[in-house]
């Protein structure tokens, strides 16, 4: 099947123009006009490639060759078109375009029965409704209609209200839930969003695991007092306690093993005045690790760090876990199929990687055989207008995808 790099490049450039912030990165909130333009472009290209398409109740778009009935067992491949504010042109888009290009190449090659379904997942990033991977979670059944009704975008509309004009429908969700037996497996192509592959000049990598994530909201409460007349030994400084915890959090991954990371991304202080000792500090912690044992150990250490800092400074404290997603080992049989196909394309030995970022693949992996393919990100930059991946690398991953999905295993 003749995969064309120039067509991949043109797709990425075209989709990048669908944005609310021209010249300042990609900005495509799910169900927004820019997102719909990108989705409609995908649909139009799929139709030109001889595909039929549909939108499931969770708002995800599916396309497969017209000669392949919706009841036929196929491979699944795709990613997302929504973006973070002022994001890059490659995140998510690469996986959608790769699957689309395989369908086009097959159509041009006379393979009208290619067992592949391309998918565009709705709301992967989490920046539109405050929670990520909503389309895949809704389709997989890990979020129900009530959960999707509880999230709201910046206009105050919930998922069903915002998605009504784009095919999302609460009353169909249960009936249209994913049936894993309908699929041989999922292969999601994505940019690495880290520096390792670019640093080591690796074009394509096989992802064998996706790190689990736990997120926390931490609150430390002390006593506001005069900054000039309160001695250092008489203070109950919530911000100083937070600083102590934050410094310790940065060192925590060293105790948890390879690929573990921890981040404090947001902090708020009260009363936030130059001459007042802070009475309250609230901050978030994002902890990720490639296995659940490390996540459990990190959970224990985090809580102990906060409790110890609070005790030393006479503070009240609370640690609330706001999200818990397990680490995911990806499917070894599909991975072996990818390795074998890589050998036939001159890509062996295929480097292997762990994804620190979460993807829709992590939601579907417990339900169907799943792997991911990474392409290198220049300098590891992502969620940024400077995001860039080489078109030749994307084309190589697309050829590998095409080789894997030519047939469905018995």
Secondary structure as GFF3:
##gff-version 3
##sequence-region A 1 410
A	DSSP	alpha_helix	5	16	.	.	.	ID=ss1
A	DSSP	alpha_helix	33	48	.	.	.	ID=ss2
A	DSSP	beta_strand	51	55	.	.	.	ID=ss3
A	DSSP	beta_strand	61	65	.	.	.	ID=ss4
A	DSSP	beta_strand	74	80	.	.	.	ID=ss5
A	DSSP	alpha_helix	93	108	.	.	.	ID=ss6
A	DSSP	beta_strand	116	121	.	.	.	ID=ss7
A	DSSP	alpha_helix	134	140	.	.	.	ID=ss8
A	DSSP	alpha_helix	145	150	.	.	.	ID=ss9
A	DSSP	alpha_helix	159	163	.	.	.	ID=ss10
A	DSSP	three_ten_helix	164	166	.	.	.	ID=ss11
A	DSSP	three_ten_helix	170	172	.	.	.	ID=ss12
A	DSSP	three_ten_helix	180	182	.	.	.	ID=ss13
A	DSSP	beta_strand	183	191	.	.	.	ID=ss14
A	DSSP	alpha_helix	196	199	.	.	.	ID=ss15
A	DSSP	beta_strand	204	210	.	.	.	ID=ss16
A	DSSP	beta_strand	212	221	.	.	.	ID=ss17
A	DSSP	three_ten_helix	232	234	.	.	.	ID=ss18
A	DSSP	alpha_helix	238	252	.	.	.	ID=ss19
A	DSSP	three_ten_helix	253	255	.	.	.	ID=ss20
A	DSSP	beta_strand	261	263	.	.	.	ID=ss21
A	DSSP	beta_strand	267	270	.	.	.	ID=ss22
A	DSSP	beta_strand	280	289	.	.	.	ID=ss23
A	DSSP	alpha_helix	292	313	.	.	.	ID=ss24
A	DSSP	beta_strand	316	325	.	.	.	ID=ss25
A	DSSP	beta_strand	328	329	.	.	.	ID=ss26
A	DSSP	alpha_helix	332	344	.	.	.	ID=ss27
A	DSSP	beta_strand	351	355	.	.	.	ID=ss28
A	DSSP	alpha_helix	360	364	.	.	.	ID=ss29
A	DSSP	beta_strand	370	375	.	.	.	ID=ss30
A	DSSP	three_ten_helix	378	380	.	.	.	ID=ss31
A	DSSP	alpha_helix	391	404	.	.	.	ID=ss32
###
